């Protein structure tokens, strides 16, 4: 399971439903006898957002994970943070998998070369999100992965004084 994609999907869902208040704003101070009606209204809105956000988040995770999560976590924000900690270890494995795909890619001559380069660029952007920036290497990786029929392009690049950006390569 890709936690980041899942989290983004849940955040969009809660945002569209206007239920993400508990994830964006800290819990208001507890209500007292001296609390104003505005403070009470804010607390009610926050509690509703928190309760429904927790229900949506818990429903959206696989049942196997629900049982491993602490029932003592009472805010949606804390629940998400706890869940994120459990998936942090998977980032190394995900980085390795994406990097292996990127390095092993070869253009076969079938399909559009632009689409092939964009696929490589997409993998590089996923690695960047995982804190591995290959933007300086990407043009070289693309050129290395191209077959002999692109030798003229490789020679042109190597003869240039300046480096090309990915957009210039495309």
C-alpha positions as CSV (number, residue, x, y, z in Angstrom):
1,X,0.0,0.0,0.0
2,X,1.3,3.4,-0.9
3,X,0.8,5.5,2.2
4,X,1.4,8.8,0.7
5,X,-1.1,8.3,-2.1
6,X,-3.6,6.9,0.4
7,X,-3.1,9.9,2.7
8,X,-3.5,12.3,-0.1
9,X,-6.7,10.6,-1.2
10,X,-8.1,10.8,2.3
11,X,-7.1,14.4,2.8
12,X,-8.8,15.3,-0.5
13,X,-12.0,13.5,0.5
14,X,-12.1,15.1,3.9
15,X,-11.4,18.5,2.4
16,X,-14.1,18.2,-0.3
17,X,-16.5,17.2,2.5
18,X,-15.3,20.2,4.5
19,X,-14.4,17.9,7.4
20,X,-10.7,18.5,7.5
21,X,-10.9,21.2,10.3
22,X,-9.5,18.8,12.9
23,X,-6.5,18.1,10.6
24,X,-5.7,21.7,9.9
25,X,-6.4,23.4,13.2
26,X,-5.4,22.5,16.7
27,X,-8.0,21.5,19.2
28,X,-9.6,24.6,20.7
29,X,-9.3,25.2,24.4
30,X,-11.9,23.2,26.5
31,X,-15.2,24.8,27.1
32,X,-15.8,26.4,30.5
33,X,-18.7,28.3,32.0
34,X,-17.1,31.5,30.8
35,X,-16.8,30.4,27.2
36,X,-18.5,32.5,24.6
37,X,-21.1,31.2,22.2
38,X,-18.5,31.5,19.4
39,X,-16.0,29.4,21.3
40,X,-18.6,26.8,21.9
41,X,-19.6,26.8,18.3
42,X,-15.9,26.4,17.2
43,X,-15.5,23.5,19.6
44,X,-18.6,21.8,18.3
45,X,-17.4,22.2,14.7
46,X,-13.9,20.9,15.6
47,X,-15.3,17.9,17.5
48,X,-17.6,17.0,14.6
49,X,-14.7,17.3,12.2
50,X,-12.5,15.2,14.4
51,X,-15.1,12.5,15.0
52,X,-16.1,12.1,11.3
53,X,-12.4,12.4,10.1
54,X,-11.5,9.5,12.5
55,X,-14.4,7.4,11.2
56,X,-13.4,8.1,7.5
57,X,-9.7,7.4,8.2
58,X,-10.3,4.2,10.2
59,X,-12.7,3.0,7.5
60,X,-10.2,3.7,4.7
61,X,-7.4,1.6,6.2
62,X,-7.3,-2.2,5.9
63,X,-8.8,-4.1,8.7
64,X,-5.4,-5.7,9.5
65,X,-4.1,-2.2,10.5
66,X,-7.1,-1.2,12.5
67,X,-6.4,-3.7,15.2
68,X,-2.7,-2.6,15.5
69,X,-3.6,1.1,16.1
70,X,-3.9,2.5,19.5
71,X,-7.4,3.2,20.8
72,X,-6.0,5.8,23.1
73,X,-5.4,8.2,20.2
74,X,-8.4,10.6,20.3
75,X,-7.7,13.0,17.5
76,X,-7.7,12.4,13.8
77,X,-4.4,14.3,13.4
78,X,-2.7,12.2,16.0
79,X,-4.1,9.0,14.5
80,X,-2.7,10.0,11.0
81,X,0.7,10.8,12.6
82,X,0.8,7.4,14.3
83,X,-0.2,5.6,11.1
84,X,2.5,7.6,9.2
85,X,5.2,6.4,11.6
86,X,4.2,2.8,10.9
87,X,4.7,3.4,7.2
88,X,7.9,5.4,7.4
89,X,10.0,2.3,7.2
90,X,8.5,1.4,3.8
91,X,10.1,4.5,2.2
92,X,13.5,2.8,1.8
93,X,11.9,-0.2,0.1
94,X,9.8,2.1,-2.1
95,X,12.9,4.1,-3.0
96,X,14.8,1.0,-4.0
97,X,11.9,-0.3,-6.1
98,X,11.4,2.9,-8.0
99,X,15.2,3.4,-8.5
100,X,15.5,-0.1,-9.8
101,X,12.7,0.5,-12.3
102,X,14.3,3.8,-13.4
103,X,17.8,2.3,-13.9
104,X,16.5,-0.8,-15.7
105,X,14.3,1.1,-18.1
106,X,15.2,0.8,-21.8
107,X,13.5,2.3,-24.8
108,X,12.5,-0.5,-27.1
109,X,11.6,1.7,-30.1
110,X,7.9,1.0,-29.7
111,X,5.7,3.9,-28.7
112,X,6.4,7.6,-28.4
113,X,9.9,8.6,-27.2
114,X,8.4,11.6,-25.5
115,X,6.1,9.4,-23.4
116,X,9.0,7.2,-22.5
117,X,11.0,10.2,-21.3
118,X,8.0,11.4,-19.3
119,X,7.7,8.0,-17.6
120,X,11.3,8.3,-16.6
121,X,10.6,11.8,-15.4
122,X,7.6,10.6,-13.4
123,X,9.8,8.0,-11.6
124,X,12.4,10.6,-10.9
125,X,9.7,12.9,-9.4
126,X,8.5,10.0,-7.2
127,X,12.1,9.6,-6.0
128,X,12.3,13.3,-5.3
129,X,9.2,13.0,-3.1
130,X,11.1,10.3,-1.2
131,X,14.0,12.7,-0.7
132,X,16.2,11.3,-3.5
133,X,16.7,14.0,-6.1
134,X,18.0,12.8,-9.4
135,X,17.2,15.8,-11.5
136,X,20.9,16.4,-12.5
137,X,21.3,12.8,-13.5
138,X,18.0,12.3,-15.3
139,X,19.0,13.5,-18.7
140,X,22.1,11.2,-18.5
141,X,19.9,8.2,-17.5
142,X,17.5,8.9,-20.4
143,X,20.4,9.1,-22.9
144,X,22.1,5.9,-21.5
145,X,18.8,4.0,-21.8
146,X,18.3,4.8,-25.5
147,X,19.2,2.3,-28.2
148,X,21.9,2.8,-30.9
149,X,19.4,4.4,-33.3
150,X,19.6,7.5,-31.1
151,X,23.4,7.7,-31.3
152,X,23.3,11.0,-33.2
153,X,21.3,12.6,-30.3
154,X,23.8,11.3,-27.8
155,X,26.7,12.7,-29.8
156,X,24.9,16.0,-30.2
157,X,24.4,16.2,-26.4
158,X,28.0,15.3,-25.6
159,X,29.4,17.9,-28.1
160,X,27.4,20.7,-26.5
161,X,29.1,22.8,-23.9
162,X,26.0,23.3,-21.9
163,X,23.9,20.6,-20.2
164,X,20.3,20.1,-21.4
165,X,17.3,20.2,-19.2
166,X,14.8,17.4,-19.5
167,X,12.4,19.7,-21.4
168,X,15.2,20.5,-23.9
169,X,15.9,16.8,-24.3
170,X,12.2,16.1,-25.0
